[in-house]
């Protein structure tokens, strides 16, 4: 069944193996393509679906969420829970907004349906916690996530590609999303730095540090 | 201890060996029990189900749109294939057709995922057999495509780029340029992989004549994809039941002859070239136009045909049934299959008129191929079992669902 190698000379001279070795030696002289991860980091592409955040509205300094519950309805993993109150004018006021990041599958549906561009998946991909509770993001935490993300963003303004996907039919988009402008990013000094390691001095501190 | 397989007396004894589910060469959590006679496999029994997440059942409680990200988690090395397979099934059920540009974009990403999947297969398959360098080279090229996926949809593996009735968003010119550069660079890289292993005598000895399954048997076992084509059966859904833009591109369906590990390897290597060719043709013929059908359901499609009015609702939504219960999906059932890198991936959907599938069933190629392992491993050596598992390119996420 096994094929005899037809060319006897080739077989003795190990031609095919030498060819392979020549290739690997050539590659050795080229610059390496690997990245030494903790020291070298690659920037995620804009629109990367990472940690959740509420966009901080520059006008009100709060989140833009109007408690329409679209994100909670559309979420395939049911990780968003919303409570709201309706005042006498029929306006909804958000009382509770929670995302369980451990259940989230990062499909980006929430940011795709949000009619007011409130919830986004930021490009932050390094976040850890010592407890499960550290991954349940409430309103304050989501705003904090935004500040942390905004502080390390290298672009002057942030625009999420899911708000107005390229080539999308504008008529199908909510009014706010049609008019949404890039959000100017304010550098907040107290927000801490995301995506980079804590300074060496801070490493031995209490576990709550990891719950940022 | 009693000697095993001693000659002269009648004390030959079979040894039952458990392989997996944590074995690194089983590509996930496949478990095989091997009945051995010395080093020969007398019987091989695959056990599956260690990665069962109940995706089919979950689908029954999600809207048609909500199921889509779940399909990412079937064959997670080529998730676009699952997405498109699912989207096509729903589109055929709903009677929607994606715009032409979306069809071309889908074909492009489908072939990108095929290249990704085949590269990962080649990398791990070669690593299993003992060729480390191929592994590194394959991952180098795969990175390029994963970066493109990240640019167009924000995720590298679980992409969810296609949508029911189209795609998420258009590709920017820079992305298309990057992809074009890839297609020009890639054929040279395939040659590199082949330089390393194609004629390598160790590779040939480990693969030729190993895990043979003749064409007739292969059909009887229900094999599809390169595993079937390696046995010399020319069957490819992209050509035989074209979807998206496959009827508008030219490509060959490579087939093998002997049905051994080597022929399956050759088929996949040729498929890399054909995929590259398809991407090039699609890039050249990419028409302008919409990327989402006008009658495509919204992401937040109603579950029970009724929708509550909420503030800030988009104007586009106003047409989709406020008020009384409006059927969201036509009643009926459909089976729709696509050619994913592993073989034929079929979605069977049953609709009762509500916004969620009444029943979804996935015909996963990996599951069928896992069954045929028993046949292919019969009479092989233990070391060959590794080569055979690699050659059917099994992904347990899809097998167990």
Interface residues (C-beta under 8 A of the other chain):
Chain A: X1 X2 X3 X5 X11 X16 X17 X19 X20 X23 X24 X27 X33 X44 X45 X47 X48 X49 X66 X68 X69 X70 X73 X74 X75 X76 X91 X92 X105 X106 X107 X108 X109 X112 X113 X115 X116 X121 X161 X162 X165 X166 X167 X168 X169 X171 X172 X173 X174 X175 X176 X177
Chain B: X62 X63 X65 X66 X67 X68 X69 X70 X72 X73 X101 X133 X137 X140 X143 X147 X150 X151 X153 X154 X155 X158 X160 X168 X169 X170 X171 X172 X192 X195 X196 X197 X199 X200 X201 X204 X205 X208 X209 X290 X291 X292 X294 X298 X299 X300 X310 X311 X312 X313 X314 X315 X316
